[in-house]
Every structure is written in C-alpha cells, then in structure tokens.
C-alpha cells in the first residue's frame, strides 16, 4: 500500500503548540498580513523576526505526542511507500521519530539567507543584524517559512505521490488552506481511498470517503494500529 498522510496544526495542538484558526489561535490574536508575507517582512523585519523568535522559543517547551509517534511507527513499517507531508513548521514529527518529513510550509528551526540562497538549521534568534555563517552578509537572513503569497516547498514530489497513492489521510487540518485543501480531490481522482482524522468536521469533510473525529492522540494511534493489522 502506498500511503500519503497530510498533517496540520491539529496534530500538534495537544502538545501545546498554538493553532491558527481556533478562537484562541495565533492568527486570531495577530494580523497575518503584518507577520507572514514578504511585504510585511520588508516593511518591518524586526517585528516579523520577533514573532518567529517567540515561536521558535516555544518549541523548546513542547514535546511530541502519541499521534506523532504513531506516524513514525507507520513510516518504519511502510518505508518508501509512505509519505508524510506537514503544513506545520514545528519539528515534532522528527522528534517523535519520523525520519523523512516533507515540510511544505518550511520550518521554524531553519533560516534562509537571501544573499547566498542557503538554507540552514537555526535554533537561535534572528535579527536585522544577523550575519549569514556561509557568506557573511548581514541583515539578509529570514525564517525559512513559506509566507502567504509564496509557493509551498516540494510540490512536484507531493503531487506525484498523490497521483500514485492507494490511500490519502488528512490529520488535524482545517480544509481551508490551499493548495493542501485540494489534496483530497487530487488523490480521489487518482483512485485513492481518502480518510479525514480531525478533532471535528473540517471545511472539506464531505470530500472524504470516510472520517473519524476526536482528539488526535486517540484516533491517530487507533488508525495506525488498525492499518498495521490488515
């Protein structure tokens, strides 16, 4: 079986990572147009750096949960027949044991130098004066995050996997953010079985063959156990 799994903020919520569209989520408290666009960064890079520095710091205070660990178990079993795609910019999948994660929206613990186009692991704060350790340019570093209006990473790989998979599973996603919201239709049109695992019905629930709703730490391990028992 070839399986593609897409995860969103809901899988990390139980670890304490703030989500985006819940009433208490990140974007309900702040204007994304002032924090997550190339234009916002150009207008006030210090503000944008401060926001992502705080989010990077938060990662040190959270741990992966049973849903992350269950998907790592699935990867170990299926090997190259498994693709894990995440909209999340945290590293909880990796810390939960996953070895090959497609971060379509980038990663908080990476930085990107716009002078030499080098992407690198990064755990410290970034500022308008941070120097690139590769080329020495100052003030040209930014979070390696895909902002609104930018193209998600590794889309060719993702679309190729969706076209050839036997099953597509969306976990903890709102079903509202494209292009990820359209993955279910691409997989279904290619003949794949589709399943939604989410805390509650998403905007795209009706597009799935089946759905199961509840906390990710309960329904994801149960799904993995069921799949491995086939």
Secondary structure, DSSP 4 states (H G I P E B T S, - for coil): --EEEEE-HHHHHTTT---SSSTTSHHHHS-GGGTSBHHHHHH-HHHHHHHHHHHHHHHTT----HHHHHHHHHHHHHGGGEEEEES--S-HHHHTT-S-EEETTEEEEEEEETTTTEEEE--S---TTPBPTTT--BS-EEEEE--BTSPPTTHHHHHHHHHH-SEEEEES--S-STTGGGHHHHHHHTT-EEEEEESS--TTGGGSSEEEES-HHHHHHHHHHHHHT-
